[in-house]
Amino acid sequence: MASRLVRGTAIAAGVAALAGLGIGFAAGKPVDPKDILPARKLPADLCGRLGDVSQLLPKAPTGTPAPKLVQTGASAVRCSAKAEASTQPTHTSAELIITITPYAGKDAGAGQSPFKPDAVARQAFDRKALEVVPGRPSTKMDSRENAGGQSWNVTVLALNADVVVQVDYNAHPIERGAAEQAAQVMADRAIWESK
C-alpha cells in the first residue's frame, strides 16, 4: 500500500513537472519593448510639400486668399482645406482632408517576433472596407453621390510600406470622375512626400 502511494505520488510529480515544462515552452520568452520598432517621424512641413490645392477648391472671391492646407497632428498628420458654400458667390463648396499615418511595430505575443511597422500598416489597410482600385492593389476607394449627381464624397486609401494615407474629398458641383481623380492624385502626392 505504501509503495503504491509512493509510486502514485512520483507519477503525479513527474506529470506535473512535464506539464510545467510544456507550459514554459508554450509561453515563450517575453518580447523586449526595445525590439518593437517605433513609428517614424513625418516631416514637420509635410502638408506644405503637397503643393497648391487651389484647383480642387472653388475659386476664392476677389480680394481673399485661396485656401491652403492646414497641418495638425504630430504622429499622424492631418492636412485640411475647406471652402464653404456660404463664402462663395456661385454656391460651390469643397473640403479636402488628407490623413497620413505612419505605423509602429506591435507586440505579437510571447515567443513571437514583433510585427514590423509595414505589417501593422498592411493590417490597418486591409481592415478598411473599401473597393480595391483596378490595377492598383495598394489603393482602395469609395465614392458616394449626394444631391442629383453633382456632389460627390470620395475616400481614397493608399498604402506604402509603413504609411497609410486617407484622402477625403467632398465637392459640389463636380463630376464623379474628376472627384475620384483629384483624390487619387492627392493620395499619390502624400505617399511620395511621406517617404
Secondary structure, DSSP 8 states (H G I E B T S, - for coil): -HHHHHHHHHHHHHHHHHHHHHHHHHH-----GGGS-------TTHHHHT---GGGS----TTS-----EEE-SSSEEEEEEE-GGG-TT--EEEEEEEEEE---B---TTS--B-HHHHHHHHHHHS--EEETTEEEEEEEEEE-GGGS-EEEEEEEEETTEEEEEEEEEES--HHHHHHHHHHHHHHHHHHT-
